[in-house]
Amino acid sequence: MIRALLLLAMAIAILPLGPTGARAEPEEEIIADLSQNNVAITTRFVGSEILVFGAIKRESPPPGESPLGLIITISGPSEPIVVRRKARRAGIWVNADAVHIDSAPSFYAVSTNAPMREILIGSEDLAHKISTRQAISSFWTTQLSPDTPDFIEALIRLRRQAGLYQFHEGGVRIRAETLFRSSVRLPSNLVEGTYSARIFLTRNGRVIATYRTAIEVNKVGMERWIFNLAHQRPLIYGLLSIVIAIIAGWGASSAFRYLRG
């Protein structure tokens, strides 16, 4: 009996050395908001800017030796796309090879507080689909080929030139490892729909906290009326277009005759 009690006492004395003996990572949480959650596309829409701001809530002081990483992404509705490569055949440039991508973000912006390679390891990028390439390859493609990565890079390059894919290294500002802010420019050629804003907090390259919210991008006013008419009443839209073209042509002809006379 005495031996059993001694063994039990030893076990109780050893147990706290397990979980409590190791240094626990501080629990951190992202509290954030956007300057606007609704973007209205009108006939005069020339783009917009989204301000992302917030703070990092923690239960204990941050460990000084662990670098803090913050990554903000904003992605638009996904859509299928065919990427083609031109080749010279018989002296003429024609479409040759093509890769069909099931779905790729119509808009994708990434902002970081430091170089991506320093604050995010590859396995975490693969798991959360953070970088532009992973955001596309998470949907890839029904027809894989050895050249598929080249087509993906071409798509990224073309959409960056159009302002639809953005990468702002150092675009996130952090103060005292607590307050942060960043801004993302939305171009005028946006696709209507629900956009997703995500924030990732990393330490030692690993994601330790996330935050997600939505941004609604919709056409309003005359733009919305024309869009609905074209998609819901295509016959009326076509007839109205013909009438407007006839009136415009007649008006231009009358003005020309008046000027000549």
N, C-alpha and C positions, 0 to 999 in steps of 0.2 A: 504493500500500500504506500509506504513511504517512498519507495523507488518510483512508483507511478506518479506521485505528486511532484517529485523532483524533475522527472522528465517533462511533465506538463509545464512547470515553472520555466524550465529552460526553453521550451518551445515558445512560450509567451514572450520571453525576453528576446528571442531571435527574430520573431515576426516583424517588428517595426523596422528592422534593418533592410527589409525588402523595398517596398515602394517609397518609404520616407527617406531611406538612405541615399537614393539617387536624387540628383538635383532636378526639380520639376521645372518645366518650361512655363513662363507666365502666360496666363490666358489673356488673349487680346481679341478685341471685337471692333469691327468697322462701323462707324456711324456716319452716314453720308447723305447728301441731297444734291439735287440738280437745280440750276437756275430756272429751267423750264422742262416740263414733262410733255408739253404739247407744242408741236411746230405746225404752223398753218402755211400751206402753199397757196399763194395767190398768183394772179397774172403778173404781179410786180415782184415776186419772190426772187431774191438774188443770193440766197443762202442765209445761214443763221449760225449762231455760236452758242454752244452749251458749256456752261461753267459747272464743273464738278468740284465739290468741296466737302470737307468733313473732318472727323477726328478719329483717333484710335483710342478706344477705351480699354484700359488694362487694370488688373487687380493688384499689380505690383510693379515696381520700377523696371524699365526695360533693361535687359542685359547689355552692358556696354560693349562687350566683345562681339556681339552678333549683329551684323549689318542688317538694316531694315530695307526691304524692297517694297515698292508700291507700283502696281501696274493697273492701268485703267483701259478698258476696251469698250468701244461702242460699235455694234454691228447692226446692219440693216437686214431686211427680209432676204431670205435665201432664194435663189432662182437657178434653174438649170441653164447651162451654157455650153456651147461648142467652141473650142479653141482650135483654129485652123492655122496651118503653116503654108505659106506660098512657096512655090518652086518654079524655076524657069524651065519651061517645056517648049521646044521648037521656037525659041526666041520670045515666048509669051509667058508672063507671070500668071500662074493659075493656082487655085487652091489645091494643095496636095494632101498631106497627112492631116488628121483631125483627131482630137480627143474629146469625148463627151463627158462632161462633169455633171454628175447628178444634181448637185446644188452647191452654190457658192454665195457668200454674202454679197449683196448688192453694194454695201458700204461697210468698210471696216477700218477703224482707227485704233491705234495702240499708242499709249503714252506711258512713259516710265520715269522713275526718279534717278535711274542710273543705267549703265549699259545692261542690256537684257541678259547677256551671258554671265554677268556677275551676280544677278539677283534671282535667276530662275534656272534650274537644272532641266535637262532634256526630258526626263521622265515625268516631271510635273507639268511641263508644257504639253506633253503628249496626253496626259490624263485630263487636263482642263481645257485643251484646245485654245491656247492663249495667243500665240504668235499668228501672224497672217497666214503663213504656210500651213500651220496645223488647223486653222479655222477652215481652210479650203480642203485640205486632205482629209478632214474628218468626214467629208461627204463623198470623197472620190470614188471613183469613176467606174463606170460599167465596163470600160474597155481599157484595161491596164496594158501598158507597153513600156519598154525600156526608156522611151523618150518622154514619158508622162511628166516627170519632174521638170523638164525643159518647158513643156506647155504650161505648167503651173506657174513657173517663173515668168513666162511671157504674159500670162493673165495678170499677175501682180504688177508687172512693169507698166502695162497699158492702163490699168485702173489707177495706178499711182499718178500717171501723167494726167489723167482726167480728174484727179482730186478725190477719187472714190475710195482709194486705199491710202491710209496715212500711217506714218510711224514717227513719233516724236520722242526721241531718246533724250531724257532730261526735261520732258514737258511737264512733269509732276514736281511740285515744290512742297517740301516737308519742313515744318518748323518744330524744333525740339522733339523730333520723333513722335509728334502727337497731331498737330494740325497739318492738313494738306489741301492743295487746290490744284486744279488744272483746267484748261479750256480746250475744246475740240471744235474746229470749224466744220460746219455742214455745208457742202456745196449746193448750188442751185439745182443740179440735176439729180435730185433725190428720188428714190422710189417710194411710193406711198405705202404705209404699213406700220407695224409695230417694231421699234428698234430696241435692242437690249443693251443696257449699260452694266458692265461688270467691273468690280474692283477686287484685286487680289493683293493680300498682304503676305509678304514672304520673309523668312529668316533662314539664312544659310542655304538659300536657293529653293526652299520648300514652302509651299502654300500653307499658311497657318490660319487664315481667315478670309472669307469672301463676302461680297455684298452684290446684290443684283436688283435692278429696277428697270422699268420700261419707259420708253419715249414714244408717243404717238405722233406720227407724221401724216397729215391729212390735207387734201385739197379742200378749199373753202371758196365761197362766193361764185363768181362766174366760172372759175376753173373747175369747181366741183360740178356745176350744172352741165358744162360741156362734156366733162368726163362721164357723168351718169347718162347723158343723152347718147353718147357714142357707144356705150356698152350695153345699155338697157333698151334703147330705141334706135338701133342702127339704121333702119329704113328712114325714119324721120330725120335722123342726123345727115344721112346721105342726100335726101331731097333738099333739106335746108342748106346744105353746103352748095348744091347746084344753084339754088335760088340766089344765094349770096354772091356766088361767082358771076352769075348773069348780071345782077344789079351792079356789081363792081366793074365788070367789063363795059356795060352800057354807060355808067357814069364816067369812066375814063375816056370812052370814045366821045361822049358829049363834051367833056372838058377840052379834049384835043381839038374838036371842030370849032369850039368857041374861041380858043386861043388863035387858031389859024384865021378865023373870020374877023 
